[in-house]
Amino acid sequence: MTMDQSLKVRAGAIKSRNVLTRAERISRLKELDRWTEESAVVGMPKVRVIKVSLKKKKKVKKEETEDKKKKKK
């Protein structure tokens, strides 16, 4: 069976997810030093998912024009 084009995931369409898989949660807990090998898989502590946001680029044109004005004075 083939998959419909609208269901395929493109590289640019990947967003941050709210739910992590069990393996992802365990790896994140290990990074935070909240997981030991004796810990039970059932009833794991919650892990906050950090959303990645891109910063907006500063406008360079305004800075250049201000620098030119200062040099003229």
N, C-alpha and C positions, 0 to 999 in steps of 0.2 A: 504494500500500500504506500502511496506517496503522501507527503505532507503538504498541506495547503500553504501557499506563499505567505499568507498573512500570519501564520503561526510560527514561522521560522524566526529565530533570534538573530538579529544582525549585531555586529560588533559595537556599533554606536548606540544601540537601543538597550544596552544592559544598564539597569538602574539598581540602586541600593535596595536590598530586600529587608523586610521587617523581621523575618523568621530565619534563623540559622539552622542548619542541619546539626545532628548530634555531634558529628565529628568536628564541625566548625566551632561549636560551643565548647567542646573539650579543649581544642587547641587554643581558643581565646582564654579559657580559664587557666590553662597552663602558663600563658603569657602573663597573666595577672597574679600568678602564684596562689590561686584559689583552688587548685585541683591536685589531688594526690592519687596514686595508683589504687589506694584502698577505698577511694570515694565511690559511692554507689551511682550508677548511671541513672537510676530512677530518682526523681526529686532533685535534679541538679539546680544550682542557683541560676537566677536569671542573668543574662548578659546583655548589656546595653549595646545596641547597634549604632555605630557612629555614621551619620550621613556625611558624605563628602560633598562639599560645595565649593565651586570654583569662584575665586575672587575676580571681580571685575577689573579690567585693565584700566590704568589711569590714562587720561588724555595727555598725550605728549605735546600736542600742538600748542596748548595753552601755556605750558611751561616754557617752550621755545620762544613764543612771542613775548612773554614777560621778561625773559632773559635779554632779549634784543632791546626792549624798551629801557631796561636798566643800564645797558651798555651805552645807549645813546645819550643818557643824562649825564 
